[in-house]
């Protein structure tokens, strides 16, 4: 029996390997999708974005019309489970952004993958009606994209599955009139006409993979994803402008500008400060001007100290968010050269030597005893040994210290040398994600864990002080003391306790932090939020 030609064998193996790779990616996302309620490390939006990448870059256009049936059944269950979430008022509920993404992916998998079509065919009309929530996507208040997706999926189901040929079975009875109006509208006619036409896929899109660490890819497979790049010759210069336009420049986001007046206002509107201010007013009303002056002095001193530390912390965060490497040693047009690191793009081949700072997130393709210090990201000062091996795990996220096949932006080479393929730049890098998280937290006033603990502790202390005040007054009155005198004593006891307890709560939390290795006694809000970043994601 003659053997098939070598090139045919390679092509068949490549197709099989491509299918296995797609199924592996989908399997990871399905595991996250069905357990999203118990998984705090990843959001539903991230999982759906991963499935969107698989659909857009590896499935759409008939590139892989057949996948594992059991996997498609689990994917179908996961999408149906997450496409019905709603938000808004009781009288005007609407589906969430994540629910709409799951809904659209359901329709695209139904159209592109035969086994997913088979999995949907086993569902009853009542089950699909309950999960699809088509009645919420055909209302006059629904968005255009919601209406288009509803028409598209309804048309697919009714024309390809005989037991679902009547659309009335898939829509809540109270919304039949709205759906009928939508199906007779120009929107529906346009969607149906588009589905009947032949779709052409732009092959150029597949040449631009999304920013990711790709720790589960072997070096040969990874290089195939960047056809413009060569491990020895690097990128051709004429390919860089298009890549820069698509990915953007390798720069971190601009840090937020701190407002002096806002910092002062935050200090003055602190819960404990407001209580002290109220106590000073009451004390002044009792003509105890000495006590009032003491309380006002405490408020002013607290504001000055708090503002000073916040200002210093903002300067430190500003330095963190401005971290960057001015120059990068790359291979372009077959020649090593130094370029502005802002012009790095995914696909560039970067050369790392001992003492160099990494200019972008890299997937290492060739190493020689490389060790990198990643303290800026992980806080660990011990250098991490790097390699080129793929890490096969059923997860989209790994602790940064376990990503041994990657080198991260702003980390430093402690020993050895290497060549790496740029896979993430600018805001998509790990340090860029931290920078964006700090910026978003400052703009949206998101409270960090330390802020929440301090706020909760402050309320407990105020409650305790008020109880002590009442206890002093009650006991004094019970002993036949003057009521006015006992109220004054109780108020003084209260504000004295507040002054001491306010200092104590800060001292306790900061002393606890100093107890950790390399702990800092001054760690403000932004530092605490930035310290929560610990995982690298695909």
HUWO-V383360 format. One record per helix or strand of 3 or more residues. SS is the DSSP state (hx for helix, st for strand). FROM is the first residue (numbers start at 1). LEN is the number of residues. If there is no record, write none. Layout:
ss:SS from:FROM len:LEN
ss:SS from:FROM len:LEN
This chain:
ss:hx from:6 len:29
ss:hx from:36 len:3
ss:hx from:44 len:16
ss:hx from:69 len:14
ss:st from:86 len:3
ss:st from:93 len:3
ss:hx from:97 len:16
ss:hx from:114 len:8
ss:hx from:125 len:8
ss:hx from:134 len:3
ss:hx from:144 len:17
ss:hx from:162 len:3
ss:hx from:167 len:4
ss:hx from:173 len:11
ss:hx from:186 len:11
ss:hx from:203 len:5
ss:hx from:219 len:7
ss:hx from:237 len:11
ss:hx from:260 len:9
ss:hx from:271 len:15
ss:hx from:289 len:33
ss:st from:327 len:6
ss:st from:335 len:6
ss:hx from:341 len:3
ss:st from:349 len:4
ss:st from:361 len:13
ss:hx from:375 len:4
ss:st from:397 len:3
ss:hx from:400 len:3
ss:st from:412 len:13
ss:hx from:426 len:3
ss:hx from:430 len:15
ss:hx from:449 len:30
ss:hx from:483 len:32
ss:hx from:525 len:6
ss:st from:535 len:3
